[in-house]
């Protein structure tokens, strides 16, 4: 298996997995249930989306598209919240 994507959270992992499956690339989320063991800590490098080695190159293209879409969505949210840098504004 090949790591196609290292997710910041489970939502991102499922978005990527679903996009890969729509492109007819079998995908598996590794470490999905480990986040419960760490509690409220960030799931850094615990959650990854895996694909077969034979699909790694095709998956890389799909992952790039999803990463661009996620970056654009986060930037749009940042603009709506008044943060031109695209990062969420801290709650005040």
PDB file of N, CA, C and O in Angstrom:
ATOM      1  N   UNK A   1       0.841  -1.179   0.000  1.00  0.00           N
ATOM      2  CA  UNK A   1       0.000   0.000   0.000  1.00  0.00           C
ATOM      3  C   UNK A   1       0.888   1.245   0.000  1.00  0.00           C
ATOM      4  O   UNK A   1       1.998   1.239   0.533  1.00  0.00           O
ATOM      5  N   UNK A   2       0.380   2.284  -0.598  1.00  0.00           N
ATOM      6  CA  UNK A   2       1.101   3.552  -0.736  1.00  0.00           C
ATOM      7  C   UNK A   2       0.304   4.653  -0.017  1.00  0.00           C
ATOM      8  O   UNK A   2      -0.917   4.734  -0.151  1.00  0.00           O
ATOM      9  N   UNK A   3       1.005   5.488   0.738  1.00  0.00           N
ATOM     10  CA  UNK A   3       0.356   6.616   1.398  1.00  0.00           C
ATOM     11  C   UNK A   3       0.128   7.709   0.359  1.00  0.00           C
ATOM     12  O   UNK A   3       1.075   8.311  -0.147  1.00  0.00           O
ATOM     13  N   UNK A   4      -1.130   7.952   0.054  1.00  0.00           N
ATOM     14  CA  UNK A   4      -1.485   8.965  -0.943  1.00  0.00           C
ATOM     15  C   UNK A   4      -1.701  10.327  -0.300  1.00  0.00           C
ATOM     16  O   UNK A   4      -1.529  11.357  -0.951  1.00  0.00           O
ATOM     17  N   UNK A   5      -2.086  10.334   1.001  1.00  0.00           N
ATOM     18  CA  UNK A   5      -2.435  11.604   1.645  1.00  0.00           C
ATOM     19  C   UNK A   5      -2.293  11.462   3.152  1.00  0.00           C
ATOM     20  O   UNK A   5      -2.757  10.482   3.735  1.00  0.00           O
ATOM     21  N   UNK A   6      -1.656  12.435   3.779  1.00  0.00           N
ATOM     22  CA  UNK A   6      -1.588  12.522   5.239  1.00  0.00           C
ATOM     23  C   UNK A   6      -2.587  13.582   5.664  1.00  0.00           C
ATOM     24  O   UNK A   6      -2.438  14.763   5.348  1.00  0.00           O
ATOM     25  N   UNK A   7      -3.600  13.145   6.381  1.00  0.00           N
ATOM     26  CA  UNK A   7      -4.723  14.030   6.704  1.00  0.00           C
ATOM     27  C   UNK A   7      -4.504  14.786   8.007  1.00  0.00           C
ATOM     28  O   UNK A   7      -3.919  14.264   8.956  1.00  0.00           O
ATOM     29  N   UNK A   8      -4.984  16.021   8.033  1.00  0.00           N
ATOM     30  CA  UNK A   8      -4.957  16.825   9.256  1.00  0.00           C
ATOM     31  C   UNK A   8      -6.091  16.404  10.183  1.00  0.00           C
ATOM     32  O   UNK A   8      -6.010  16.587  11.398  1.00  0.00           O
ATOM     33  N   UNK A   9      -7.152  15.838   9.600  1.00  0.00           N
ATOM     34  CA  UNK A   9      -8.291  15.405  10.402  1.00  0.00           C
ATOM     35  C   UNK A   9      -9.087  14.363   9.622  1.00  0.00           C
ATOM     36  O   UNK A   9      -8.826  14.118   8.444  1.00  0.00           O
ATOM     37  N   UNK A  10     -10.053  13.759  10.291  1.00  0.00           N
ATOM     38  CA  UNK A  10     -10.844  12.702   9.654  1.00  0.00           C
ATOM     39  C   UNK A  10     -11.708  13.209   8.507  1.00  0.00           C
ATOM     40  O   UNK A  10     -11.948  12.489   7.538  1.00  0.00           O
ATOM     41  N   UNK A  11     -12.169  14.435   8.617  1.00  0.00           N
ATOM     42  CA  UNK A  11     -13.008  14.985   7.543  1.00  0.00           C
ATOM     43  C   UNK A  11     -12.215  15.074   6.252  1.00  0.00           C
ATOM     44  O   UNK A  11     -12.689  14.645   5.199  1.00  0.00           O
ATOM     45  N   UNK A  12     -11.000  15.631   6.325  1.00  0.00           N
ATOM     46  CA  UNK A  12     -10.152  15.708   5.132  1.00  0.00           C
ATOM     47  C   UNK A  12      -9.847  14.314   4.589  1.00  0.00           C
ATOM     48  O   UNK A  12      -9.854  14.102   3.376  1.00  0.00           O
ATOM     49  N   UNK A  13      -9.582  13.373   5.477  1.00  0.00           N
ATOM     50  CA  UNK A  13      -9.276  12.008   5.046  1.00  0.00           C
ATOM     51  C   UNK A  13     -10.447  11.408   4.273  1.00  0.00           C
ATOM     52  O   UNK A  13     -10.250  10.771   3.238  1.00  0.00           O
ATOM     53  N   UNK A  14     -11.654  11.611   4.770  1.00  0.00           N
ATOM     54  CA  UNK A  14     -12.825  11.060   4.084  1.00  0.00           C
ATOM     55  C   UNK A  14     -13.102  11.780   2.768  1.00  0.00           C
ATOM     56  O   UNK A  14     -13.546  11.153   1.806  1.00  0.00           O
ATOM     57  N   UNK A  15     -12.848  13.089   2.709  1.00  0.00           N
ATOM     58  CA  UNK A  15     -13.008  13.808   1.443  1.00  0.00           C
ATOM     59  C   UNK A  15     -12.080  13.230   0.377  1.00  0.00           C
ATOM     60  O   UNK A  15     -12.497  12.998  -0.757  1.00  0.00           O
ATOM     61  N   UNK A  16     -10.827  13.001   0.746  1.00  0.00           N
ATOM     62  CA  UNK A  16      -9.852  12.459  -0.203  1.00  0.00           C
ATOM     63  C   UNK A  16     -10.216  11.026  -0.575  1.00  0.00           C
ATOM     64  O   UNK A  16     -10.184  10.664  -1.751  1.00  0.00           O
ATOM     65  N   UNK A  17     -10.561  10.213   0.416  1.00  0.00           N
ATOM     66  CA  UNK A  17     -10.937   8.817   0.142  1.00  0.00           C
ATOM     67  C   UNK A  17     -12.126   8.766  -0.818  1.00  0.00           C
ATOM     68  O   UNK A  17     -12.117   7.990  -1.773  1.00  0.00           O
ATOM     69  N   UNK A  18     -13.145   9.586  -0.570  1.00  0.00           N
ATOM     70  CA  UNK A  18     -14.318   9.586  -1.445  1.00  0.00           C
ATOM     71  C   UNK A  18     -13.967  10.034  -2.861  1.00  0.00           C
ATOM     72  O   UNK A  18     -14.476   9.471  -3.830  1.00  0.00           O
ATOM     73  N   UNK A  19     -13.102  11.044  -2.991  1.00  0.00           N
ATOM     74  CA  UNK A  19     -12.684  11.509  -4.318  1.00  0.00           C
ATOM     75  C   UNK A  19     -11.911  10.421  -5.053  1.00  0.00           C
ATOM     76  O   UNK A  19     -12.095  10.228  -6.254  1.00  0.00           O
ATOM     77  N   UNK A  20     -11.047   9.710  -4.332  1.00  0.00           N
ATOM     78  CA  UNK A  20     -10.293   8.622  -4.953  1.00  0.00           C
ATOM     79  C   UNK A  20     -11.236   7.509  -5.415  1.00  0.00           C
ATOM     80  O   UNK A  20     -11.082   6.967  -6.509  1.00  0.00           O
ATOM     81  N   UNK A  21     -12.202   7.180  -4.578  1.00  0.00           N
ATOM     82  CA  UNK A  21     -13.138   6.117  -4.953  1.00  0.00           C
ATOM     83  C   UNK A  21     -14.016   6.533  -6.132  1.00  0.00           C
ATOM     84  O   UNK A  21     -14.383   5.688  -6.949  1.00  0.00           O
ATOM     85  N   UNK A  22     -14.361   7.825  -6.236  1.00  0.00           N
ATOM     86  CA  UNK A  22     -15.122   8.295  -7.389  1.00  0.00           C
ATOM     87  C   UNK A  22     -14.290   8.189  -8.665  1.00  0.00           C
ATOM     88  O   UNK A  22     -14.835   8.035  -9.758  1.00  0.00           O
ATOM     89  N   UNK A  23     -12.960   8.273  -8.520  1.00  0.00           N
ATOM     90  CA  UNK A  23     -12.065   8.102  -9.663  1.00  0.00           C
ATOM     91  C   UNK A  23     -11.725   6.620  -9.878  1.00  0.00           C
ATOM     92  O   UNK A  23     -10.822   6.279 -10.642  1.00  0.00           O
ATOM     93  N   UNK A  24     -12.470   5.754  -9.186  1.00  0.00           N
ATOM     94  CA  UNK A  24     -12.306   4.303  -9.280  1.00  0.00           C
ATOM     95  C   UNK A  24     -10.933   3.834  -8.822  1.00  0.00           C
ATOM     96  O   UNK A  24     -10.371   2.887  -9.373  1.00  0.00           O
ATOM     97  N   UNK A  25     -10.398   4.512  -7.803  1.00  0.00           N
ATOM     98  CA  UNK A  25      -9.144   4.114  -7.165  1.00  0.00           C
ATOM     99  C   UNK A  25      -9.504   3.592  -5.787  1.00  0.00           C
ATOM    100  O   UNK A  25     -10.052   4.336  -4.974  1.00  0.00           O
ATOM    101  N   UNK A  26      -9.206   2.315  -5.503  1.00  0.00           N
ATOM    102  CA  UNK A  26      -9.515   1.801  -4.169  1.00  0.00           C
ATOM    103  C   UNK A  26      -8.687   2.544  -3.117  1.00  0.00           C
ATOM    104  O   UNK A  26      -7.489   2.757  -3.304  1.00  0.00           O
ATOM    105  N   UNK A  27      -9.325   2.936  -2.017  1.00  0.00           N
ATOM    106  CA  UNK A  27      -8.641   3.704  -0.977  1.00  0.00           C
ATOM    107  C   UNK A  27      -9.049   3.199   0.398  1.00  0.00           C
ATOM    108  O   UNK A  27     -10.149   2.679   0.590  1.00  0.00           O
ATOM    109  N   UNK A  28      -8.141   3.363   1.342  1.00  0.00           N
ATOM    110  CA  UNK A  28      -8.345   2.909   2.712  1.00  0.00           C
ATOM    111  C   UNK A  28      -7.809   3.976   3.658  1.00  0.00           C
ATOM    112  O   UNK A  28      -6.731   4.521   3.421  1.00  0.00           O
ATOM    113  N   UNK A  29      -8.537   4.281   4.718  1.00  0.00           N
ATOM    114  CA  UNK A  29      -8.053   5.236   5.712  1.00  0.00           C
ATOM    115  C   UNK A  29      -7.388   4.453   6.828  1.00  0.00           C
ATOM    116  O   UNK A  29      -8.035   3.687   7.542  1.00  0.00           O
ATOM    117  N   UNK A  30      -6.092   4.655   6.966  1.00  0.00           N
ATOM    118  CA  UNK A  30      -5.323   4.000   8.030  1.00  0.00           C
ATOM    119  C   UNK A  30      -5.266   4.938   9.230  1.00  0.00           C
ATOM    120  O   UNK A  30      -5.078   6.145   9.077  1.00  0.00           O
ATOM    121  N   UNK A  31      -5.429   4.377  10.416  1.00  0.00           N
ATOM    122  CA  UNK A  31      -5.333   5.165  11.631  1.00  0.00           C
ATOM    123  C   UNK A  31      -6.596   5.899  12.007  1.00  0.00           C
ATOM    124  O   UNK A  31      -6.588   6.729  12.916  1.00  0.00           O
ATOM    125  N   UNK A  32      -7.679   5.603  11.321  1.00  0.00           N
ATOM    126  CA  UNK A  32      -8.938   6.310  11.568  1.00  0.00           C
ATOM    127  C   UNK A  32      -9.379   6.176  13.022  1.00  0.00           C
ATOM    128  O   UNK A  32      -9.885   7.133  13.608  1.00  0.00           O
ATOM    129  N   UNK A  33      -9.192   5.008  13.598  1.00  0.00           N
ATOM    130  CA  UNK A  33      -9.678   4.779  14.954  1.00  0.00           C
ATOM    131  C   UNK A  33      -8.646   5.134  16.026  1.00  0.00           C
ATOM    132  O   UNK A  33      -8.948   5.087  17.219  1.00  0.00           O
ATOM    133  N   UNK A  34      -7.440   5.485  15.607  1.00  0.00           N
ATOM    134  CA  UNK A  34      -6.426   5.900  16.577  1.00  0.00           C
ATOM    135  C   UNK A  34      -6.729   7.273  17.158  1.00  0.00           C
ATOM    136  O   UNK A  34      -6.278   7.593  18.258  1.00  0.00           O
ATOM    137  N   UNK A  35      -7.482   8.082  16.437  1.00  0.00           N
ATOM    138  CA  UNK A  35      -7.774   9.429  16.929  1.00  0.00           C
ATOM    139  C   UNK A  35      -8.565   9.375  18.228  1.00  0.00           C
ATOM    140  O   UNK A  35      -8.452  10.280  19.055  1.00  0.00           O
ATOM    141  N   UNK A  36      -9.353   8.346  18.422  1.00  0.00           N
ATOM    142  CA  UNK A  36     -10.078   8.202  19.684  1.00  0.00           C
ATOM    143  C   UNK A  36      -9.143   7.932  20.843  1.00  0.00           C
ATOM    144  O   UNK A  36      -9.427   8.315  21.978  1.00  0.00           O
ATOM    145  N   UNK A  37      -8.018   7.268  20.562  1.00  0.00           N
ATOM    146  CA  UNK A  37      -7.048   6.962  21.607  1.00  0.00           C
ATOM    147  C   UNK A  37      -6.280   8.190  22.048  1.00  0.00           C
ATOM    148  O   UNK A  37      -5.856   8.271  23.201  1.00  0.00           O
ATOM    149  N   UNK A  38      -6.092   9.155  21.144  1.00  0.00           N
ATOM    150  CA  UNK A  38      -5.346  10.357  21.492  1.00  0.00           C
ATOM    151  C   UNK A  38      -6.244  11.449  22.047  1.00  0.00           C
ATOM    152  O   UNK A  38      -5.754  12.468  22.531  1.00  0.00           O
ATOM    153  N   UNK A  39      -7.535  11.249  21.984  1.00  0.00           N
ATOM    154  CA  UNK A  39      -8.455  12.232  22.543  1.00  0.00           C
ATOM    155  C   UNK A  39      -8.490  13.516  21.749  1.00  0.00           C
ATOM    156  O   UNK A  39      -8.702  13.495  20.537  1.00  0.00           O
ATOM    157  N   UNK A  40      -8.286  14.622  22.415  1.00  0.00           N
ATOM    158  CA  UNK A  40      -8.393  15.935  21.789  1.00  0.00           C
ATOM    159  C   UNK A  40      -7.097  16.391  21.128  1.00  0.00           C
ATOM    160  O   UNK A  40      -7.060  17.481  20.556  1.00  0.00           O
ATOM    161  N   UNK A  41      -6.050  15.604  21.187  1.00  0.00           N
ATOM    162  CA  UNK A  41      -4.794  15.987  20.550  1.00  0.00           C
ATOM    163  C   UNK A  41      -4.941  15.944  19.037  1.00  0.00           C
ATOM    164  O   UNK A  41      -5.745  15.167  18.522  1.00  0.00           O
ATOM    165  N   UNK A  42      -4.177  16.768  18.307  1.00  0.00           N
ATOM    166  CA  UNK A  42      -4.258  16.712  16.848  1.00  0.00           C
ATOM    167  C   UNK A  42      -3.774  15.359  16.335  1.00  0.00           C
ATOM    168  O   UNK A  42      -2.883  14.744  16.919  1.00  0.00           O
ATOM    169  N   UNK A  43      -4.367  14.912  15.248  1.00  0.00           N
ATOM    170  CA  UNK A  43      -4.064  13.591  14.705  1.00  0.00           C
ATOM    171  C   UNK A  43      -2.911  13.644  13.707  1.00  0.00           C
ATOM    172  O   UNK A  43      -3.013  13.073  12.622  1.00  0.00           O
ATOM    173  N   UNK A  44      -1.834  14.308  14.049  1.00  0.00           N
ATOM    174  CA  UNK A  44      -0.709  14.460  13.140  1.00  0.00           C
ATOM    175  C   UNK A  44      -0.092  13.112  12.794  1.00  0.00           C
ATOM    176  O   UNK A  44       0.352  12.374  13.674  1.00  0.00           O
ATOM    177  N   UNK A  45      -0.071  12.805  11.522  1.00  0.00           N
ATOM    178  CA  UNK A  45       0.510  11.578  10.987  1.00  0.00           C
ATOM    179  C   UNK A  45      -0.130  10.293  11.500  1.00  0.00           C
ATOM    180  O   UNK A  45       0.419   9.209  11.301  1.00  0.00           O
ATOM    181  N   UNK A  46      -1.275  10.399  12.154  1.00  0.00           N
ATOM    182  CA  UNK A  46      -1.983   9.192  12.560  1.00  0.00           C
ATOM    183  C   UNK A  46      -2.937   8.748  11.470  1.00  0.00           C
ATOM    184  O   UNK A  46      -3.136   7.549  11.270  1.00  0.00           O
ATOM    185  N   UNK A  47      -3.527   9.695  10.764  1.00  0.00           N
ATOM    186  CA  UNK A  47      -4.548   9.382   9.775  1.00  0.00           C
ATOM    187  C   UNK A  47      -3.967   9.575   8.379  1.00  0.00           C
ATOM    188  O   UNK A  47      -3.553  10.675   8.014  1.00  0.00           O
ATOM    189  N   UNK A  48      -3.943   8.499   7.607  1.00  0.00           N
ATOM    190  CA  UNK A  48      -3.454   8.563   6.233  1.00  0.00           C
ATOM    191  C   UNK A  48      -4.439   7.852   5.313  1.00  0.00           C
ATOM    192  O   UNK A  48      -5.169   6.951   5.726  1.00  0.00           O
ATOM    193  N   UNK A  49      -4.439   8.281   4.063  1.00  0.00           N
ATOM    194  CA  UNK A  49      -5.249   7.614   3.052  1.00  0.00           C
ATOM    195  C   UNK A  49      -4.284   6.785   2.211  1.00  0.00           C
ATOM    196  O   UNK A  49      -3.323   7.304   1.644  1.00  0.00           O
ATOM    197  N   UNK A  50      -4.560   5.507   2.145  1.00  0.00           N
ATOM    198  CA  UNK A  50      -3.689   4.561   1.454  1.00  0.00           C
ATOM    199  C   UNK A  50      -4.355   4.063   0.169  1.00  0.00           C
ATOM    200  O   UNK A  50      -5.573   3.902   0.096  1.00  0.00           O
ATOM    201  N   UNK A  51      -3.510   3.825  -0.842  1.00  0.00           N
ATOM    202  CA  UNK A  51      -3.972   3.260  -2.112  1.00  0.00           C
ATOM    203  C   UNK A  51      -2.997   2.156  -2.513  1.00  0.00           C
ATOM    204  O   UNK A  51      -1.870   2.118  -2.020  1.00  0.00           O
ATOM    205  N   UNK A  52      -3.420   1.257  -3.405  1.00  0.00           N
ATOM    206  CA  UNK A  52      -2.484   0.243  -3.894  1.00  0.00           C
ATOM    207  C   UNK A  52      -1.324   0.902  -4.642  1.00  0.00           C
ATOM    208  O   UNK A  52      -1.491   1.956  -5.257  1.00  0.00           O
ATOM    209  N   UNK A  53      -0.155   0.277  -4.584  1.00  0.00           N
ATOM    210  CA  UNK A  53       1.027   0.813  -5.277  1.00  0.00           C
ATOM    211  C   UNK A  53       0.739   1.049  -6.757  1.00  0.00           C
ATOM    212  O   UNK A  53       1.227   2.020  -7.334  1.00  0.00           O
ATOM    213  N   UNK A  54      -0.047   0.172  -7.374  1.00  0.00           N
ATOM    214  CA  UNK A  54      -0.342   0.296  -8.804  1.00  0.00           C
ATOM    215  C   UNK A  54      -1.182   1.537  -9.133  1.00  0.00           C
ATOM    216  O   UNK A  54      -1.240   1.960 -10.287  1.00  0.00           O
ATOM    217  N   UNK A  55      -1.822   2.109  -8.134  1.00  0.00           N
ATOM    218  CA  UNK A  55      -2.667   3.296  -8.345  1.00  0.00           C
ATOM    219  C   UNK A  55      -2.038   4.576  -7.814  1.00  0.00           C
ATOM    220  O   UNK A  55      -2.675   5.629  -7.843  1.00  0.00           O
ATOM    221  N   UNK A  56      -0.813   4.507  -7.334  1.00  0.00           N
ATOM    222  CA  UNK A  56      -0.181   5.650  -6.656  1.00  0.00           C
ATOM    223  C   UNK A  56      -0.086   6.883  -7.554  1.00  0.00           C
ATOM    224  O   UNK A  56      -0.383   7.992  -7.109  1.00  0.00           O
ATOM    225  N   UNK A  57       0.315   6.707  -8.791  1.00  0.00           N
ATOM    226  CA  UNK A  57       0.491   7.853  -9.688  1.00  0.00           C
ATOM    227  C   UNK A  57      -0.851   8.514 -10.010  1.00  0.00           C
ATOM    228  O   UNK A  57      -0.967   9.739  -9.979  1.00  0.00           O
ATOM    229  N   UNK A  58      -1.847   7.714 -10.312  1.00  0.00           N
ATOM    230  CA  UNK A  58      -3.174   8.251 -10.609  1.00  0.00           C
ATOM    231  C   UNK A  58      -3.750   8.931  -9.368  1.00  0.00           C
ATOM    232  O   UNK A  58      -4.383   9.981  -9.479  1.00  0.00           O
ATOM    233  N   UNK A  59      -3.539   8.348  -8.191  1.00  0.00           N
ATOM    234  CA  UNK A  59      -4.045   8.915  -6.943  1.00  0.00           C
ATOM    235  C   UNK A  59      -3.394  10.261  -6.652  1.00  0.00           C
ATOM    236  O   UNK A  59      -4.044  11.159  -6.117  1.00  0.00           O
ATOM    237  N   UNK A  60      -2.118  10.411  -6.996  1.00  0.00           N
ATOM    238  CA  UNK A  60      -1.407  11.669  -6.736  1.00  0.00           C
ATOM    239  C   UNK A  60      -2.099  12.832  -7.455  1.00  0.00           C
ATOM    240  O   UNK A  60      -2.194  13.926  -6.901  1.00  0.00           O
ATOM    241  N   UNK A  61      -2.576  12.612  -8.663  1.00  0.00           N
ATOM    242  CA  UNK A  61      -3.278  13.658  -9.401  1.00  0.00           C
ATOM    243  C   UNK A  61      -4.589  14.041  -8.736  1.00  0.00           C
ATOM    244  O   UNK A  61      -4.921  15.222  -8.637  1.00  0.00           O
ATOM    245  N   UNK A  62      -5.330  13.045  -8.282  1.00  0.00           N
ATOM    246  CA  UNK A  62      -6.601  13.306  -7.604  1.00  0.00           C
ATOM    247  C   UNK A  62      -6.353  14.054  -6.299  1.00  0.00           C
ATOM    248  O   UNK A  62      -7.075  14.995  -5.970  1.00  0.00           O
ATOM    249  N   UNK A  63      -5.330  13.633  -5.556  1.00  0.00           N
ATOM    250  CA  UNK A  63      -5.011  14.279  -4.277  1.00  0.00           C
ATOM    251  C   UNK A  63      -4.613  15.734  -4.495  1.00  0.00           C
ATOM    252  O   UNK A  63      -5.005  16.603  -3.716  1.00  0.00           O
ATOM    253  N   UNK A  64      -3.840  16.013  -5.542  1.00  0.00           N
ATOM    254  CA  UNK A  64      -3.461  17.406  -5.846  1.00  0.00           C
ATOM    255  C   UNK A  64      -4.703  18.265  -6.076  1.00  0.00           C
ATOM    256  O   UNK A  64      -4.792  19.385  -5.571  1.00  0.00           O
ATOM    257  N   UNK A  65      -5.657  17.738  -6.836  1.00  0.00           N
ATOM    258  CA  UNK A  65      -6.889  18.477  -7.101  1.00  0.00           C
ATOM    259  C   UNK A  65      -7.664  18.759  -5.812  1.00  0.00           C
ATOM    260  O   UNK A  65      -8.172  19.864  -5.617  1.00  0.00           O
ATOM    261  N   UNK A  66      -7.751  17.764  -4.944  1.00  0.00           N
ATOM    262  CA  UNK A  66      -8.468  17.934  -3.676  1.00  0.00           C
ATOM    263  C   UNK A  66      -7.737  18.936  -2.789  1.00  0.00           C
ATOM    264  O   UNK A  66      -8.377  19.777  -2.157  1.00  0.00           O
ATOM    265  N   UNK A  67      -6.415  18.860  -2.732  1.00  0.00           N
ATOM    266  CA  UNK A  67      -5.655  19.804  -1.911  1.00  0.00           C
ATOM    267  C   UNK A  67      -5.857  21.241  -2.398  1.00  0.00           C
ATOM    268  O   UNK A  67      -5.981  22.159  -1.587  1.00  0.00           O
ATOM    269  N   UNK A  68      -5.890  21.437  -3.712  1.00  0.00           N
ATOM    270  CA  UNK A  68      -6.150  22.777  -4.257  1.00  0.00           C
ATOM    271  C   UNK A  68      -7.554  23.254  -3.882  1.00  0.00           C
ATOM    272  O   UNK A  68      -7.739  24.409  -3.496  1.00  0.00           O
ATOM    273  N   UNK A  69      -8.532  22.371  -3.996  1.00  0.00           N
ATOM    274  CA  UNK A  69      -9.907  22.737  -3.654  1.00  0.00           C
ATOM    275  C   UNK A  69     -10.028  23.065  -2.167  1.00  0.00           C
ATOM    276  O   UNK A  69     -10.713  24.018  -1.795  1.00  0.00           O
ATOM    277  N   UNK A  70      -9.366  22.279  -1.317  1.00  0.00           N
ATOM    278  CA  UNK A  70      -9.395  22.556   0.124  1.00  0.00           C
ATOM    279  C   UNK A  70      -8.726  23.889   0.437  1.00  0.00           C
ATOM    280  O   UNK A  70      -9.224  24.654   1.264  1.00  0.00           O
ATOM    281  N   UNK A  71      -7.599  24.173  -0.218  1.00  0.00           N
ATOM    282  CA  UNK A  71      -6.894  25.438   0.015  1.00  0.00           C
ATOM    283  C   UNK A  71      -7.759  26.622  -0.416  1.00  0.00           C
ATOM    284  O   UNK A  71      -7.812  27.641   0.272  1.00  0.00           O
ATOM    285  N   UNK A  72      -8.434  26.483  -1.554  1.00  0.00           N
ATOM    286  CA  UNK A  72      -9.316  27.551  -2.028  1.00  0.00           C
ATOM    287  C   UNK A  72     -10.483  27.763  -1.073  1.00  0.00           C
ATOM    288  O   UNK A  72     -10.858  28.900  -0.788  1.00  0.00           O
ATOM    289  N   UNK A  73     -11.056  26.671  -0.577  1.00  0.00           N
ATOM    290  CA  UNK A  73     -12.182  26.784   0.358  1.00  0.00           C
ATOM    291  C   UNK A  73     -11.742  27.447   1.657  1.00  0.00           C
ATOM    292  O   UNK A  73     -12.452  28.292   2.200  1.00  0.00           O
ATOM    293  N   UNK A  74     -10.571  27.060   2.151  1.00  0.00           N
ATOM    294  CA  UNK A  74     -10.069  27.672   3.388  1.00  0.00           C
ATOM    295  C   UNK A  74      -9.766  29.149   3.187  1.00  0.00           C
ATOM    296  O   UNK A  74     -10.004  29.958   4.083  1.00  0.00           O
ATOM    297  N   UNK A  75      -9.242  29.509   2.018  1.00  0.00           N
ATOM    298  CA  UNK A  75      -8.958  30.914   1.732  1.00  0.00           C
ATOM    299  C   UNK A  75     -10.258  31.710   1.656  1.00  0.00           C
ATOM    300  O   UNK A  75     -10.327  32.837   2.145  1.00  0.00           O
ATOM    301  N   UNK A  76     -11.281  31.129   1.048  1.00  0.00           N
ATOM    302  CA  UNK A  76     -12.573  31.803   0.951  1.00  0.00           C
ATOM    303  C   UNK A  76     -13.182  32.003   2.334  1.00  0.00           C
ATOM    304  O   UNK A  76     -13.758  33.054   2.613  1.00  0.00           O
ATOM    305  N   UNK A  77     -13.058  31.011   3.188  1.00  0.00           N
ATOM    306  CA  UNK A  77     -13.565  31.137   4.560  1.00  0.00           C
ATOM    307  C   UNK A  77     -12.797  32.236   5.288  1.00  0.00           C
ATOM    308  O   UNK A  77     -13.385  33.032   6.020  1.00  0.00           O
ATOM    309  N   UNK A  78     -11.487  32.274   5.084  1.00  0.00           N
ATOM    310  CA  UNK A  78     -10.673  33.303   5.714  1.00  0.00           C
ATOM    311  C   UNK A  78     -11.076  34.690   5.263  1.00  0.00           C
ATOM    312  O   UNK A  78     -11.117  35.617   6.072  1.00  0.00           O
ATOM    313  N   UNK A  79     -11.376  34.847   3.985  1.00  0.00           N
ATOM    314  CA  UNK A  79     -11.814  36.150   3.470  1.00  0.00           C
ATOM    315  C   UNK A  79     -13.160  36.547   4.064  1.00  0.00           C
ATOM    316  O   UNK A  79     -13.383  37.715   4.381  1.00  0.00           O
ATOM    317  N   UNK A  80     -14.051  35.578   4.212  1.00  0.00           N
ATOM    318  CA  UNK A  80     -15.348  35.871   4.809  1.00  0.00           C
ATOM    319  C   UNK A  80     -15.208  36.305   6.262  1.00  0.00           C
ATOM    320  O   UNK A  80     -15.981  37.123   6.759  1.00  0.00           O
ATOM    321  N   UNK A  81     -14.206  35.741   6.934  1.00  0.00           N
ATOM    322  CA  UNK A  81     -13.988  36.071   8.336  1.00  0.00           C
ATOM    323  C   UNK A  81     -13.088  37.292   8.495  1.00  0.00           C
ATOM    324  O   UNK A  81     -12.785  37.697   9.617  1.00  0.00           O
ATOM    325  N   UNK A  82     -12.658  37.881   7.373  1.00  0.00           N
ATOM    326  CA  UNK A  82     -11.838  39.087   7.440  1.00  0.00           C
ATOM    327  C   UNK A  82     -10.353  38.830   7.564  1.00  0.00           C
ATOM    328  O   UNK A  82      -9.602  39.735   7.928  1.00  0.00           O
ATOM    329  N   UNK A  83      -9.909  37.615   7.272  1.00  0.00           N
ATOM    330  CA  UNK A  83      -8.489  37.276   7.352  1.00  0.00           C
ATOM    331  C   UNK A  83      -7.966  37.059   5.938  1.00  0.00           C
ATOM    332  O   UNK A  83      -8.199  35.993   5.369  1.00  0.00           O
ATOM    333  N   UNK A  84      -7.270  38.026   5.348  1.00  0.00           N
ATOM    334  CA  UNK A  84      -6.810  37.887   3.972  1.00  0.00           C
ATOM    335  C   UNK A  84      -5.771  36.781   3.810  1.00  0.00           C
ATOM    336  O   UNK A  84      -5.508  36.360   2.684  1.00  0.00           O
ATOM    337  N   UNK A  85      -5.180  36.304   4.890  1.00  0.00           N
ATOM    338  CA  UNK A  85      -4.185  35.231   4.796  1.00  0.00           C
ATOM    339  C   UNK A  85      -4.800  33.867   4.594  1.00  0.00           C
ATOM    340  O   UNK A  85      -4.085  32.907   4.303  1.00  0.00           O
ATOM    341  N   UNK A  86      -6.099  33.756   4.740  1.00  0.00           N
ATOM    342  CA  UNK A  86      -6.775  32.491   4.514  1.00  0.00           C
ATOM    343  C   UNK A  86      -6.829  31.593   5.730  1.00  0.00           C
ATOM    344  O   UNK A  86      -7.360  30.485   5.654  1.00  0.00           O
ATOM    345  N   UNK A  87      -6.289  32.049   6.858  1.00  0.00           N
ATOM    346  CA  UNK A  87      -6.332  31.236   8.051  1.00  0.00           C
ATOM    347  C   UNK A  87      -7.541  31.633   8.894  1.00  0.00           C
ATOM    348  O   UNK A  87      -7.900  32.809   8.946  1.00  0.00           O
ATOM    349  N   UNK A  88      -8.165  30.670   9.547  1.00  0.00           N
ATOM    350  CA  UNK A  88      -9.321  31.024  10.380  1.00  0.00           C
ATOM    351  C   UNK A  88      -8.924  32.016  11.474  1.00  0.00           C
ATOM    352  O   UNK A  88      -7.857  31.903  12.078  1.00  0.00           O
ATOM    353  N   UNK A  89      -9.783  32.968  11.711  1.00  0.00           N
ATOM    354  CA  UNK A  89      -9.545  33.965  12.759  1.00  0.00           C
ATOM    355  C   UNK A  89      -9.787  33.323  14.117  1.00  0.00           C
ATOM    356  O   UNK A  89     -10.725  32.540  14.269  1.00  0.00           O
ATOM    357  N   UNK A  90      -8.960  33.639  15.101  1.00  0.00           N
ATOM    358  CA  UNK A  90      -9.200  33.090  16.437  1.00  0.00           C
ATOM    359  C   UNK A  90     -10.480  33.680  17.039  1.00  0.00           C
ATOM    360  O   UNK A  90     -10.804  34.853  16.850  1.00  0.00           O
ATOM    361  N   UNK A  91     -11.174  32.839  17.750  1.00  0.00           N
ATOM    362  CA  UNK A  91     -12.421  33.296  18.399  1.00  0.00           C
ATOM    363  C   UNK A  91     -12.069  34.284  19.498  1.00  0.00           C
ATOM    364  O   UNK A  91     -11.127  34.066  20.260  1.00  0.00           O
ATOM    365  N   UNK A  92     -12.803  35.337  19.575  1.00  0.00           N
ATOM    366  CA  UNK A  92     -12.469  36.366  20.541  1.00  0.00           C
ATOM    367  C   UNK A  92     -13.437  36.536  21.566  1.00  0.00           C
ATOM    368  O   UNK A  92     -13.265  37.381  22.444  1.00  0.00           O
TER     369      UNK A  92
END
